[in-house]
Amino acid sequence: MSSTMTNSVSSLAQALGEIPPEAVVFGQSEVMQALRSRLDKVASANVPVLIHGESGTGKDIIARLVHSRSPWRSGPFVKVNCPAIPGTLLESELFGYERGAFTGAYGSKPGRVEMAHRGTLFLDEISELDMSLQSKLLQLLQDGQFCRIGAQADKKVEVRVVCATNRKLEDEIENGNFRQDLYYRINVVNLFMPPLRERRGDIEGLVSYFLEYYNRKYNCKARPLSPELKEILQRYHWPGNIRELENLVKRYVILGSEDVISNDLQPRENDLIASDINFDGPISLKKLTRQATRALERKIILKVLHNHHWNRKQAAKTLNISYRALLYKIRDAGLPPNRARRPPEPAKSQVAAD
């Protein structure tokens, strides 16, 4: 690790707020250095910014960096986690309400938009906004005005809007879930957060940062990782990105054993191969291969459905199969037709008897 990285990590105690040292955030990979250059150019301009990338890549940190480098850094940074607030409450959380606007509104309350006046409003996972809220957000972006629930007059605010999403908003527009005019408003400048598997050269620096951070936080003395474990980290595909890496290091610091990391990262052969193979008699290779293939196909379909929030048409497009074929495979794999209920785990006896 470079001396710059080491100095940044060692000065962790002096780091302000929730933003790690920039040498840790951007690392040394070319793709992150290009992102850093783009961020430097856009931070000082009062234009909306759209940050997109997979879950766990650090979009929240980049939004905070945009705010910290802007002329409005002395103002508030107000984050709204759109999926975490039910749709019925999100409008009042965003735009506030007047007394008597609805049952239980015993007084007036400002929303997050007002709280972000002369600062930054960060809308995380903006694709979760329903169409009516998208319309009100469009008005805010167009003329800087909004209306509290139950109010008669509009209010005017000065606010920098930064949005983030892990979905392709172009696909959401095509599916009728996102307004095209709003997309053009929030996508004046876009910043792409690459997945961790595309910046493996930064893994070592991130591990060092998280190791020292959680050693300090939990008053532990976990040792640096062994070369063997570092090699495993480099080979791993990181579906959970930096968030997954952080949680693994945190677990290692608390429990003090590398096994808690290596066991989680080793290939899970039992997920693909039936664990109850009977070695006392003939083994049907064809049958076991078919079982493993079906189990793997089920996992892939389920992962893609989750990634597209159970939008089956978009999942079929991603899997490059017809919508009808996907419906058949969902039914054949015993998956629920929608996300209303948790998909059942396949019974071992059922797989073995297939």
Secondary structure by P-SEA (a helix, b strand, c coil): ccaaaaaaaaaccccccccccccccccccaaaaaaaaaaaacccccbbbbbbbcccccaaaaaaaaaaacccccccccccccccccccccccccccccccccccccbbbbccccccccbbbbbcccccccaaaaaaaaaaaaccccccccccbbbbbbbbbbbbbcccaaaaaaaccccaaaaaaaacbbbbbbcccccccaaaaaaaaaaaaaaaaaccccccccaaaaaaaaaccccccaaaaaaaaaaaaaaccaaaaaaaacccccccccccccccccccaaaaaaaaaaaaaaaaaaaaaaaaccaaaaaaaaacccaaaaaaaaaaaccccccccccccccaaaaaac
